[in-house]
Amino acid sequence: CAAQARTRTDSLALQQPRAPVLRQAVSVKAGMMWPVSRTGLTSFWSSGPSASVSFHVAVNRYVSIGLGLEAAKFRFSRSRFLDAYPATIPQDDDIFWINVSVGGRLAFLPGMRTNPYVCASIGASRLTEALHRVIKEQERITYYYVGGTTRLTGTLGVGADIFFNRSLAVELEVRGVGVHNDPDFAIGVSGQAGLRFAF
């Protein structure tokens, strides 16, 4: 009897770290995004806050597919602008980036309390327009002109879900962003944390 009780206790202990495999989930995250290439954006803009929401449906225990929406704000750097053009009054032209995508996730430890995964997506993104142009002595001078276009965009990342209970988890994620044929913004890095609601 003692051996059976010990076996049953050991079995329960092994089962406790496991969370259920659930078929749908909504993730809400916030963090930062960094532009890392193309001088059109990195010359006068720096990292800024980002936020995302996504909905996924499980295909099986390991794979899920879904839709995502992400937005980020790149902050205008007055100091960088004044370094380049010390005699010009800068404009505070923050830029917003919006990405709508479809994608998928591949989980490595489905059902466990901590579940690492890789993710990828493809979609369309847009930078809002920022233009600083003046006319001096009948000459048009453009200090910068970026954004205002919609481009094909792909992402690739890694993350982990850490479950609190059957339906709530903390989600941590780092992704690389690639924007196709954009003269101002080609590559970015996003780091976010948030909550995943599974049902």
C-alpha positions as a Python dict, from the first residue, in 0.01 Angstrom:
ca = {
    (1, 'C'): (0, 0, 0),
    (2, 'A'): (284, 237, 87),
    (3, 'A'): (450, 168, -248),
    (4, 'Q'): (123, 229, -432),
    (5, 'A'): (67, 556, -244),
    (6, 'R'): (423, 666, -323),
    (7, 'T'): (374, 581, -691),
    (8, 'R'): (48, 775, -698),
    (9, 'T'): (215, 1075, -530),
    (10, 'D'): (504, 1067, -776),
    (11, 'S'): (257, 1049, -1064),
    (12, 'L'): (67, 1353, -936),
    (13, 'A'): (390, 1545, -888),
    (14, 'L'): (486, 1478, -1248),
    (15, 'Q'): (147, 1592, -1371),
    (16, 'Q'): (136, 1921, -1174),
    (17, 'P'): (373, 2122, -1401),
    (18, 'R'): (153, 2047, -1700),
    (19, 'A'): (-102, 2287, -1843),
    (20, 'P'): (-378, 2179, -2082),
    (21, 'V'): (-342, 2204, -2457),
    (22, 'L'): (-610, 2458, -2552),
    (23, 'R'): (-742, 2526, -2898),
    (24, 'Q'): (-773, 2906, -2913),
    (25, 'A'): (-576, 3189, -2758),
    (26, 'V'): (-563, 3567, -2759),
    (27, 'S'): (-235, 3742, -2679),
    (28, 'V'): (-195, 4106, -2577),
    (29, 'K'): (162, 4235, -2542),
    (30, 'A'): (358, 4559, -2510),
    (31, 'G'): (726, 4643, -2533),
    (32, 'M'): (978, 4825, -2750),
    (33, 'M'): (1086, 4826, -3114),
    (34, 'W'): (1426, 4929, -3247),
    (35, 'P'): (1497, 5029, -3609),
    (36, 'V'): (1837, 4887, -3697),
    (37, 'S'): (1888, 4955, -4068),
    (38, 'R'): (1841, 5213, -4341),
    (39, 'T'): (1955, 5567, -4265),
    (40, 'G'): (1621, 5713, -4377),
    (41, 'L'): (1471, 5607, -4045),
    (42, 'T'): (1767, 5558, -3814),
    (43, 'S'): (1920, 5900, -3893),
    (44, 'F'): (1664, 6099, -3691),
    (45, 'W'): (1440, 5840, -3523),
    (46, 'S'): (1508, 5605, -3234),
    (47, 'S'): (1337, 5317, -3058),
    (48, 'G'): (988, 5355, -2920),
    (49, 'P'): (701, 5173, -2755),
    (50, 'S'): (514, 4896, -2933),
    (51, 'A'): (201, 4692, -2872),
    (52, 'S'): (41, 4391, -3037),
    (53, 'V'): (-265, 4170, -3025),
    (54, 'S'): (-303, 3831, -3190),
    (55, 'F'): (-549, 3545, -3216),
    (56, 'H'): (-436, 3186, -3276),
    (57, 'V'): (-616, 2859, -3340),
    (58, 'A'): (-440, 2527, -3276),
    (59, 'V'): (-396, 2294, -3572),
    (60, 'N'): (-252, 2024, -3345),
    (61, 'R'): (-58, 2005, -3019),
    (62, 'Y'): (246, 2178, -3169),
    (63, 'V'): (125, 2411, -3445),
    (64, 'S'): (-116, 2706, -3433),
    (65, 'I'): (-205, 2966, -3694),
    (66, 'G'): (-367, 3306, -3660),
    (67, 'L'): (-392, 3679, -3722),
    (68, 'G'): (-191, 3961, -3569),
    (69, 'L'): (-192, 4338, -3541),
    (70, 'E'): (111, 4534, -3419),
    (71, 'A'): (186, 4904, -3386),
    (72, 'A'): (502, 5090, -3286),
    (73, 'K'): (605, 5452, -3240),
    (74, 'F'): (951, 5568, -3347),
    (75, 'R'): (1053, 5879, -3155),
    (76, 'F'): (1203, 6176, -3333),
    (77, 'S'): (1545, 6277, -3199),
    (78, 'R'): (1587, 6654, -3188),
    (79, 'S'): (1951, 6618, -3086),
    (80, 'R'): (2038, 6410, -3394),
    (81, 'F'): (1862, 6658, -3620),
    (82, 'L'): (2039, 6956, -3463),
    (83, 'D'): (2373, 6779, -3499),
    (84, 'A'): (2307, 6751, -3872),
    (85, 'Y'): (2136, 7089, -3921),
    (86, 'P'): (2232, 7319, -3630),
    (87, 'A'): (2077, 7630, -3785),
    (88, 'T'): (1735, 7472, -3849),
    (89, 'I'): (1442, 7452, -3608),
    (90, 'P'): (1344, 7085, -3578),
    (91, 'Q'): (993, 6945, -3606),
    (92, 'D'): (876, 6680, -3362),
    (93, 'D'): (774, 6427, -3626),
    (94, 'D'): (724, 6096, -3447),
    (95, 'I'): (652, 5810, -3686),
    (96, 'F'): (401, 5529, -3635),
    (97, 'W'): (442, 5181, -3783),
    (98, 'I'): (144, 4948, -3823),
    (99, 'N'): (163, 4583, -3931),
    (100, 'V'): (-125, 4344, -4010),
    (101, 'S'): (-21, 3983, -4057),
    (102, 'V'): (-104, 3614, -4072),
    (103, 'G'): (132, 3370, -3910),
    (104, 'G'): (196, 3062, -3707),
    (105, 'R'): (367, 2925, -3399),
    (106, 'L'): (552, 2600, -3339),
    (107, 'A'): (552, 2495, -2973),
    (108, 'F'): (825, 2273, -2831),
    (109, 'L'): (670, 2162, -2500),
    (110, 'P'): (291, 2171, -2543),
    (111, 'G'): (103, 2106, -2221),
    (112, 'M'): (395, 2204, -1997),
    (113, 'R'): (389, 2494, -1754),
    (114, 'T'): (662, 2670, -1955),
    (115, 'N'): (623, 2629, -2328),
    (116, 'P'): (892, 2776, -2558),
    (117, 'Y'): (806, 2837, -2922),
    (118, 'V'): (919, 2985, -3252),
    (119, 'C'): (691, 3208, -3457),
    (120, 'A'): (676, 3357, -3804),
    (121, 'S'): (438, 3582, -3994),
    (122, 'I'): (386, 3759, -4324),
    (123, 'G'): (173, 4065, -4384),
    (124, 'A'): (162, 4430, -4482),
    (125, 'S'): (301, 4723, -4284),
    (126, 'R'): (290, 5099, -4321),
    (127, 'L'): (501, 5387, -4190),
    (128, 'T'): (320, 5715, -4140),
    (129, 'E'): (468, 5999, -4338),
    (130, 'A'): (715, 6251, -4198),
    (131, 'L'): (824, 6547, -4410),
    (132, 'H'): (1038, 6849, -4327),
    (133, 'R'): (1070, 7075, -4629),
    (134, 'V'): (1130, 7450, -4645),
    (135, 'I'): (1185, 7711, -4913),
    (136, 'K'): (1481, 7941, -4865),
    (137, 'E'): (1568, 8208, -5118),
    (138, 'Q'): (1340, 8044, -5374),
    (139, 'E'): (1514, 7712, -5323),
    (140, 'R'): (1331, 7406, -5192),
    (141, 'I'): (1525, 7222, -4922),
    (142, 'T'): (1412, 6881, -4798),
    (143, 'Y'): (1568, 6775, -4468),
    (144, 'Y'): (1385, 6443, -4457),
    (145, 'Y'): (1095, 6264, -4619),
    (146, 'V'): (1016, 5914, -4498),
    (147, 'G'): (719, 5681, -4475),
    (148, 'G'): (384, 5701, -4644),
    (149, 'T'): (413, 5361, -4811),
    (150, 'T'): (273, 5011, -4750),
    (151, 'R'): (517, 4721, -4786),
    (152, 'L'): (528, 4344, -4765),
    (153, 'T'): (661, 4251, -4420),
    (154, 'G'): (782, 3932, -4257),
    (155, 'T'): (874, 3849, -3898),
    (156, 'L'): (1061, 3566, -3729),
    (157, 'G'): (1089, 3523, -3354),
    (158, 'V'): (1121, 3312, -3043),
    (159, 'G'): (924, 3323, -2721),
    (160, 'A'): (781, 3135, -2427),
    (161, 'D'): (444, 3099, -2253),
    (162, 'I'): (456, 3062, -1874),
    (163, 'F'): (116, 2942, -1750),
    (164, 'F'): (-36, 3058, -1423),
    (165, 'N'): (-341, 2833, -1453),
    (166, 'R'): (-553, 2657, -1714),
    (167, 'S'): (-619, 2965, -1923),
    (168, 'L'): (-376, 3244, -1833),
    (169, 'A'): (-7, 3273, -1917),
    (170, 'V'): (268, 3532, -1932),
    (171, 'E'): (404, 3556, -2285),
    (172, 'L'): (759, 3671, -2362),
    (173, 'E'): (868, 3726, -2722),
    (174, 'V'): (1155, 3866, -2928),
    (175, 'R'): (1116, 3906, -3304),
    (176, 'G'): (1306, 4032, -3602),
    (177, 'V'): (1110, 4238, -3855),
    (178, 'G'): (1195, 4260, -4225),
    (179, 'V'): (1027, 4512, -4455),
    (180, 'H'): (1058, 4437, -4827),
    (181, 'N'): (1198, 4703, -5059),
    (182, 'D'): (1143, 4993, -4822),
    (183, 'P'): (1397, 5274, -4867),
    (184, 'D'): (1354, 5395, -4508),
    (185, 'F'): (1290, 5091, -4286),
    (186, 'A'): (1428, 4748, -4374),
    (187, 'I'): (1503, 4566, -4046),
    (188, 'G'): (1381, 4611, -3691),
    (189, 'V'): (1386, 4422, -3363),
    (190, 'S'): (1087, 4394, -3131),
    (191, 'G'): (1082, 4278, -2769),
    (192, 'Q'): (748, 4238, -2592),
    (193, 'A'): (585, 4086, -2285),
    (194, 'G'): (219, 4040, -2205),
    (195, 'L'): (-63, 3799, -2131),
    (196, 'R'): (-200, 3506, -2325),
    (197, 'F'): (-563, 3408, -2265),
    (198, 'A'): (-634, 3052, -2374),
    (199, 'F'): (-975, 2888, -2405),
}
